[in-house]
Amino acid sequence: MQISFRSGFLILFFCLFFLKLSAQNDTIFFDKDWKISTKENALYYRINPLKIKTKKAIGYETGTDSLFVIKDYYINNNKLQFKGYSIDKDANYLAGKAVWYDENNRESYSQDFNYKQTYYHSNRFQFPESLILNLSYSYAQRNQFTAGLEYWKCGSGETKAFFGIGYGITSYNNKYYGLPDLHLSVNRNLLFIKAGTSNRHAYALAGVSAFNMMDLGIGYSLPYSNINNPVIKGFTFGITFRITKNPDAYQKLKIM
């Protein structure tokens, strides 16, 4: 099949048009005060940042797996104005070496940003993004309160698998007993199933989830022994709360 010169020209024209349109959508424009602006009022622009492995970018490991490559340009001549790496997409927390350039593409200033000093603010502890604080209450003949941590990066897409450990307490005859906890919760489409164990019983729950922030379910508990008190046995009610700054651990609200 032969394509005429005119048809080929039209195909090339539309390809270039859509490539240009896509490039514009991936460009962020800034005014003289570095506030997001329209192209007409902009003095600088930034190509939508891509991610790179942290060690490849700055040569050493940090508390984050990857960094954003930040490149800013002068809009009047398309020359580089800034190049560096950032923990966040908006370049608020720089890491590694950052370089600024004048309009003639000459280096005007550079600085090596220490990750722990800039992002952790003088080594202040930050909770790892992959871990979640887990607080739960359950009832199976008696009250049980548990606190612990969950690791969630073992799911994909709409399915999140939360593997957790914790420690709880329950009471019997005015005495308190410790309950180490180990569990796995699989959440999908606002539903969840959960299975776990302590040193005294095994349990399973199923129910509804409020975007993984809170799980509410019912199930059943089986004791490992009917001799040693307290015996935890029977139908079980449970509620779980998850606390994390990482929004990826939660389900996204879908608007039809």
C-alpha positions as CSV (number, residue, x, y, z in Angstrom):
1,M,0.0,0.0,0.0
2,Q,1.4,3.4,-1.0
3,I,0.9,6.6,1.0
4,S,0.8,9.8,-0.9
5,F,3.0,12.7,-0.1
6,R,0.0,14.7,1.1
7,S,-1.2,11.9,3.4
8,G,2.3,11.5,4.8
9,F,2.6,15.2,5.4
10,L,-0.7,15.3,7.3
11,I,0.3,12.3,9.4
12,L,3.6,13.9,10.3
13,F,1.8,17.2,11.1
14,F,-0.6,15.6,13.5
15,C,2.2,13.6,15.2
16,L,4.2,16.7,15.8
17,F,1.1,18.6,17.0
18,F,0.2,15.9,19.6
19,L,3.8,15.6,20.7
20,K,3.9,19.4,21.2
21,L,0.6,19.3,23.1
22,S,1.9,16.5,25.3
23,A,5.1,18.4,26.1
24,Q,3.1,21.5,27.1
25,N,1.0,19.4,29.5
26,D,4.2,18.1,31.1
27,T,5.6,21.6,31.5
28,I,5.2,23.8,34.7
29,F,5.6,27.5,34.3
30,F,6.8,30.0,37.0
31,D,6.7,33.8,37.3
32,K,9.6,36.0,38.6
33,D,8.7,35.0,42.2
34,W,8.7,31.2,41.4
35,K,4.9,30.9,41.7
36,I,3.1,28.7,39.2
37,S,2.0,30.8,36.3
38,T,0.8,30.8,32.7
39,K,3.2,30.6,29.9
40,E,2.5,34.2,28.9
41,N,3.6,35.5,32.3
42,A,6.4,33.0,33.0
43,L,10.1,33.7,33.3
44,Y,11.1,30.0,34.0
45,Y,9.7,26.6,33.2
46,R,10.2,23.1,34.5
47,I,9.7,19.8,32.7
48,N,7.6,17.4,34.7
49,P,10.2,15.7,37.0
50,L,11.0,12.1,36.6
51,K,12.3,9.7,39.3
52,I,15.8,8.2,39.6
53,K,17.3,5.7,42.1
54,T,18.7,7.6,45.0
55,K,22.1,5.9,45.0
56,K,22.5,6.5,41.3
57,A,21.6,10.2,41.7
58,I,23.7,11.3,44.7
59,G,26.0,8.3,45.2
60,Y,24.7,7.1,48.6
61,E,21.7,5.6,50.2
62,T,19.2,7.6,52.2
63,G,15.8,7.0,53.8
64,T,14.0,7.2,50.4
65,D,14.3,4.8,47.5
66,S,14.3,7.4,44.7
67,L,14.6,11.1,44.0
68,F,13.0,13.5,41.5
69,V,15.3,15.0,38.9
70,I,14.6,18.7,38.9
71,K,15.6,20.8,35.8
72,D,14.5,24.4,35.5
73,Y,15.0,26.6,32.3
74,Y,15.0,30.2,31.3
75,I,11.9,30.7,29.1
76,N,13.6,33.4,26.9
77,N,16.5,31.2,25.7
78,N,15.6,27.6,26.9
79,K,18.9,27.4,28.8
80,L,19.3,25.6,32.0
81,Q,18.7,27.7,35.2
82,F,18.8,24.9,37.8
83,K,19.6,21.3,38.1
84,G,19.3,19.1,41.2
85,Y,17.5,16.3,43.0
86,S,14.6,16.5,45.4
87,I,12.8,14.2,47.7
88,D,9.4,15.7,46.7
89,K,8.1,16.6,43.3
90,D,7.8,20.3,44.2
91,A,11.5,20.6,45.0
92,N,11.0,21.7,48.6
93,Y,13.5,19.2,50.0
94,L,16.7,19.0,47.9
95,A,19.2,16.3,48.3
96,G,22.8,15.9,47.0
97,K,24.4,18.6,44.8
98,A,22.3,21.4,43.3
99,V,23.6,23.9,40.7
100,W,22.2,27.2,39.6
101,Y,23.1,28.9,36.3
102,D,22.9,32.4,34.8
103,E,21.3,33.1,31.5
104,N,24.6,32.5,29.7
105,N,24.6,28.9,31.0
106,R,27.5,29.7,33.4
107,E,27.4,28.2,36.9
108,S,26.6,30.9,39.4
109,Y,26.1,28.9,42.6
110,S,26.1,25.4,43.9
111,Q,25.4,23.7,47.1
112,D,25.5,20.1,48.5
113,F,22.3,19.4,50.4
114,N,22.7,16.9,53.2
115,Y,19.6,14.7,53.2
116,K,19.3,14.4,56.9
117,Q,19.8,18.1,57.5
118,T,17.3,19.4,54.9
119,Y,14.6,16.8,55.0
120,Y,14.8,15.5,58.6
121,H,15.5,19.0,59.9
122,S,18.6,18.4,62.0
123,N,18.2,14.6,62.3
124,R,14.6,14.7,63.6
125,F,13.1,11.2,63.4
126,Q,10.6,10.6,60.6
127,F,8.4,7.6,60.5
128,P,9.2,5.3,57.5
129,E,6.7,5.6,54.7
130,S,6.3,1.8,54.3
131,L,5.2,1.3,57.9
132,I,1.8,2.1,59.4
133,L,0.8,2.6,63.0
134,N,-1.9,0.1,63.8
135,L,-4.4,0.4,66.6
136,S,-7.2,-2.2,67.1
137,Y,-9.9,-3.3,69.4
138,S,-11.6,-6.7,69.4
139,Y,-14.0,-8.6,71.5
140,A,-14.4,-12.4,71.9
141,Q,-15.8,-13.0,75.4
142,R,-13.5,-10.2,76.7
143,N,-12.0,-6.9,75.5
144,Q,-8.7,-6.9,73.7
145,F,-6.6,-3.8,72.8
146,T,-3.7,-4.0,70.5
147,A,-1.1,-1.6,69.1
148,G,1.6,-2.3,66.6
149,L,3.1,-1.7,63.1
150,E,2.1,-2.9,59.7
151,Y,4.1,-3.2,56.5
152,W,1.9,-2.6,53.5
153,K,4.1,-2.7,50.4
154,C,3.2,-6.2,49.5
155,G,0.1,-5.4,47.4
156,S,-0.5,-3.8,44.1
157,G,-3.2,-1.6,42.5
158,E,-6.5,-1.7,44.4
159,T,-5.3,-4.7,46.5
160,K,-3.3,-3.8,49.6
161,A,-1.8,-6.5,51.8
162,F,-0.9,-5.4,55.3
163,F,1.4,-7.6,57.3
164,G,1.5,-6.6,61.0
165,I,3.0,-7.3,64.4
166,G,1.9,-5.8,67.7
167,Y,1.3,-6.3,71.3
168,G,-2.1,-6.2,73.1
169,I,-3.6,-6.7,76.5
170,T,-6.7,-8.4,77.9
171,S,-8.0,-9.0,81.4
172,Y,-9.4,-11.9,83.3
173,N,-10.4,-12.0,87.0
174,N,-9.0,-8.5,87.5
175,K,-5.6,-9.5,86.1
176,Y,-4.0,-8.3,82.8
177,Y,-2.4,-10.6,80.3
178,G,-0.2,-9.7,77.3
179,L,-1.1,-10.9,73.8
180,P,1.6,-10.7,71.1
181,D,-0.1,-10.3,67.8
182,L,0.8,-11.4,64.2
183,H,-1.6,-10.9,61.4
184,L,-2.2,-10.4,57.6
185,S,-5.0,-8.3,56.3
186,V,-5.9,-8.2,52.5
187,N,-8.0,-5.2,51.5
188,R,-9.7,-4.6,48.2
189,N,-12.6,-2.5,47.0
190,L,-13.6,-1.4,50.5
191,L,-13.7,-5.0,51.8
192,F,-11.1,-6.9,53.8
193,I,-10.2,-10.3,55.1
194,K,-7.8,-10.8,58.0
195,A,-6.2,-13.7,59.7
196,G,-4.0,-13.6,62.8
197,T,-2.6,-15.3,65.9
198,S,-1.5,-14.6,69.4
199,N,0.1,-16.9,71.9
200,R,-3.3,-18.0,73.1
201,H,-5.6,-18.1,70.0
202,A,-6.0,-17.8,66.3
203,Y,-8.6,-15.7,64.6
204,A,-10.1,-14.7,61.3
205,L,-12.2,-11.6,60.4
206,A,-14.0,-10.2,57.3
207,G,-15.9,-7.1,56.7
208,V,-15.9,-3.5,55.3
209,S,-13.0,-1.1,55.1
210,A,-13.2,2.7,55.0
211,F,-10.5,3.3,52.4
212,N,-8.0,1.2,54.6
213,M,-8.1,3.9,57.2
214,M,-10.5,1.9,59.3
215,D,-11.6,-1.8,59.1
216,L,-14.7,-3.1,60.7
217,G,-15.4,-6.8,60.7
218,I,-16.7,-10.0,62.4
219,G,-15.2,-13.4,62.6
220,Y,-14.3,-16.3,64.9
221,S,-11.5,-17.1,67.4
222,L,-10.2,-20.5,68.3
223,P,-8.1,-21.0,71.5
224,Y,-4.9,-23.1,71.5
225,S,-6.0,-24.5,74.9
226,N,-9.2,-24.6,76.8
227,I,-7.2,-25.1,80.1
228,N,-5.1,-22.0,80.4
229,N,-7.0,-18.8,81.2
230,P,-8.0,-16.5,79.7
231,V,-9.6,-18.6,77.0
232,I,-10.3,-16.5,73.9
233,K,-13.0,-18.3,71.9
234,G,-16.1,-17.6,69.9
235,F,-17.5,-15.0,67.6
236,T,-15.3,-12.0,67.3
237,F,-15.9,-8.3,66.6
238,G,-13.0,-6.2,65.6
239,I,-12.1,-2.7,64.5
240,T,-8.8,-1.5,63.2
241,F,-7.4,2.1,62.7
242,R,-4.4,2.8,60.5
243,I,-2.3,6.0,60.8
244,T,0.3,7.0,58.2
245,K,1.4,10.1,56.3
246,N,1.7,8.1,53.1
247,P,-1.5,8.4,51.1
248,D,-0.6,5.4,48.9
249,A,-1.5,3.1,51.7
250,Y,-5.1,4.1,51.5
251,Q,-7.7,3.4,48.9
252,K,-8.5,6.3,46.5
253,L,-12.0,7.7,46.4
254,K,-13.5,6.9,42.9
255,I,-16.0,9.4,41.5
256,M,-18.1,7.9,38.7
